[in-house]
Amino acid sequence: MSTTNVLMLGWEFPPHISGGLGTACAGLVGGLSENGVDITFVIPRLGDETAGDADTATASESAVGQNERVHLVDCGLTDDEHEAVHIDSALMPYLSEIEYARWMERTGRSGVYGDDLFAEVERYAAAVEKNTQGTYHVVHAHDWMTFPAAIAVSQKLGVPLVLHVHSCEYDRAGSAANERIVEVEQRGLDAADRVICVSRYTAQRLRDRYPVKADKLRIVHNAVAQNDARAVEADEPAAEAASAGTRIDEPIVLYLGRVTFQKGPEYFLEAAARVIRDEPHVKFVMAGGGDLLPAMIERAAELGLARHVHFTGFLRGPEVDRIYDEASLYVMTSVSEPFGIAPLEALARDVPVILSKQTGVSEVLSNVITVDFWDTESLAARIVEVLRSDELRTRLASDGRADAARLTWQRQAELVSDVYEEVIA
Amino acid sequence: MTSIVLYFHVHQPFRLRRYSFFDIGREDEYFDDAANAWIVRRVAERCYLPMNDLLLRLIQRHGAQFRCAMSVTSTVLEQMERWAPDALASFKRLAETGAVEFVSETSHHSLAFLANGREFRAQVRAQTERLERVFGKRPRSFRNTELVIDDRVTRVADELGFAALLGEGADHLVGWRSPTSVFAAAGTEKLKVLLRSYELSDDIAFRFSNRGWSEWPLSAEKFARFLEKVPEDAQQIGLFMDYETAGEHQWEETGIFDFLEAMPGAAMASGRFAFHTPSEVADREAATETLEIPHPVSWADAERDLSAWLGNSMQRAAHEALYGLYDAVRAAADAGRPEFLERWRKLSTSDHVYYMATKGSSDGEVHAHFSPYDSPHEAYINFMNVVDDLARRLAPTKRARSPDVPGSTSATVATDTPSTSKIQSPEGEES
C-alpha cells in the first residue's frame, strides 16, 4: 500500500470558524497532504442556506452524488488529493446543549434535525454511516460530537479508529461538566485504537478524568500555519497598515479567543483592574464572542474599566491581523486549555505572550511568561513589567517566535502519520 | 371648569453609526446620517405632517377654545432643518396660530441635570433661545428630559423664570392627592407643577390599539365619558404623550388620527372642560398642594424612576465616561473648537443609554422597540468606542487638566496622572 486513505470527521475550515478547532483541522489536513496522505473530509453543515450561519463560502460547490444530503465539493485546499463531504446537520463546533435547544426553538427545525443536541449527534452518526462509501485505511475524528459517527463508520468499514482530542468536557465546563457529553467521550475513548492528544496536559487529564489506557494515548501538539499571517496582510491597504501603529498610542493588552468559561475572561478583567491602578493608560481589548460576553461587558463596567477595556466581538481574518498589529502583549487566561493555538499566532506576528500555566501550548514554548490563571495579582504584575521593559518585550517576542517556528503542521502531520502506521500495521 | 392640558413631545436622537474598535482614531463621523435622515423623513410623513395638519384644523374649528402644547428638541429641529424642512415649516405654521405653546427643555434631551448643573442650565438656555428663534415666542413652560422631576429640577426651573413645569403623576409621588391638582414645589417661589394623568394619557398613548383591552375600541365619546369621571374639583387633566403616538406607535390604521381629531370636540361638549396651555393654567389657577420630590420621578417604565437610563452598570459607566469628558469639551469650546461641544451634546441624548437597558418583561420590549441595536451590550460597546475616540481627539486640549479618569461625573476631575506611570501614553510627556 503506497498511499494512506483517511476518512476524517472534522470541522469547518477558515474563515468560517468559531475557534481553534477549524483552524487546527485545516492545518492538519494541509500537513497530511504534504505527507502524501489522501483525505476525505466530512463536515456537518446545514443543508439549506436559509437556516443561516453555517454556510461555507470557502467551498465552491459542485454537487454530485445520488443523495441530496451529501455534497461532494472541492474544499479549496492546495491540491486535488482530497475532497470534503458535507453531511446535512445542525452541528457546529463548540455547540452547547442549550445553544442547540435555542437554535431549534428559533428556527423550528425539529423533524429535520435532532430534537436535542444528543439526538442530533446520533442522527449525524447515522447519516455519516449511511452516506460514506469507499476504501479507507483509517477513520480519524475530531472532538466529541463526531465520535459516535466515527465509531459507526469505522465499524461499518472495518478499519481502525483514531480519535483526536482537542478539548474534553472537563476543559470546557469545569465542574459543570455535562454528564451526557462525558458519556459520549468515554464511549469514543473505549472504542478508539489510538487517541491523539494535543498536549501532555490533555493526555494527563484524560487519564485522570476518564478511564483510558495509557498505551492508546499519543501526543501531537498543534502548530500554526506560518504563512497565514502574511497571506492576509497582503489584502490590507498599505495606508491602513501604516496608520495602524499610531492611531492608539497606549499599549494594548490583548485577549483574543472565545469569551467562555474555559478561557477565563473574568481573570483577564480582574488583572486589568489591577494594572490600571498603576498604569491608567493601558488599554485592554477583549476580542471574541461567546456566551459569557454580555456578562463580561457588564463586569468590566462594574469594575470601573469602562474607559480601559474594549470589546470587539468576533473578529475575522483581516481584523485579527489588525488587532495583532496594534497589540503590545497577548494574554491567555485559560482555566483549562488543552492546547491553545492563539499564542502561536500572536508570536508569529511578533506579539509577546503571557500564558496561564493551565495550557497545553506552554509545553512547546520555553520563552514565555506563565502564571496560574487564578493568580491575577501576579498576572497584573507581569503585564506591567513586560509593558515597561522594551528589552523584555523584544526578547519575549523574538525568542517566542523562534519556539513557535519549530512547530509546523508538516512536522506535526508526520507524527499523525506515524500513528496511522501504528494502527494500520 | 377643569382645564385639559394636551401636550406632545417631539424628539428624535442622532443615532450612532456602527463604530468599532478599529474606527477609534480613524473615523471621525459618529452619527448615522443616512439612518437619521430616513427615520425623520418617515416620522414626518407618518406623524408630524398629518398631525400638524390635524391640529391646524382643530384650531380653525374650535377657535380660541382649543389649545395645546409641544416640546420639540434641538436634535429633532436640526434633523428637520437638514432632512425634513417641510415638516419644520408646518410646525412654524402651528406656532403662528398662537394656539400652541412651545415648552422648553434640555436642548439635547439629556440627563445633564443629574451630572452637571452648569451643562443643564446651558442646555436649557440654548433650547429656550432656539425655540424663541424658530417659533417667535419665548417659552414660559418647562419639561425636563423624559419628564424627570425632583427638587433640583423644580428649583432650577423656578430660578430660570418658568411659570409651569410638567411632570409625571406617578402614584408614589402623588400619594393620597390627585394628579389633577395644580402644585407648588417646595423651595420655589412662583413655579406651578402640572402632572400627567397617566391612566387617561396611556389610554391613548399605549392602550388605544390594544384589542385585549376591555375598553377597546376607544371612541372620542367614550374618552369624554372617562374625563367626566374625574372629580369636579380637578384643576387640570394632563394628557401628555409622545407626538409619535399618532402614526408611529399607533399606526394610522388604528384610527388614532380620527380619534384625536374628534376628541377635543367630544370633551368640550358638556361645557365642563376647556383646553389650555401649561402657562395658561399656571396663570389661571392657584396652587392647591405642595410637592416635595427628593427622588427623581420620570414617565418611563413601570418604576417611573431613572432605571430606564441608569439602571445597570453599563449605563452608569457610559454616563460617567461621557460626563467625565465634559471639562475637556468645555475647554476645547473655550479654545475656539465648539464642534466638540455639539458632538458631545448629541452623545448626551438620553436615548443612547436607554438602548443599554437590560430590563426584561414588557418594559424591555419597549426599550428593544426603540433601539437600533440587537442588544444592550452592543449599544454600550458602540457608544464607548465613540466616547473613546472623542476623548482622543480632545487630548491636545485636555492635557493640561488630564481628566482621563473614569467615574468622574462632574467638574471634580482628578488633576494629575499617577506619578508611578512609566508607560508612554498620550499624556505621558508631562511638562
Interface residues (C-beta under 8 A of the other chain):
Chain A: S243 R247 I248 D249 E250 P251 D278 E279 P280 H281 V282 V285 L293 P294 I297 E298 A300 A301 E302 G304 L305 A306 R307 H308 H310 F311 T312 G313 E319 R322 I323 V384 L387 R388
Chain B: S20 F21 F22 I24 G25 R26 N312 S313 M314 R316 A317 A318 E320 A321 G324 T358 S375 H377 Y380 I381 M384 N385 V387 D388 A391 R392 D404 V405 P406 G407 T417 P418 T420 S421 K422 I423 Q424 S425 P426 E427 G428
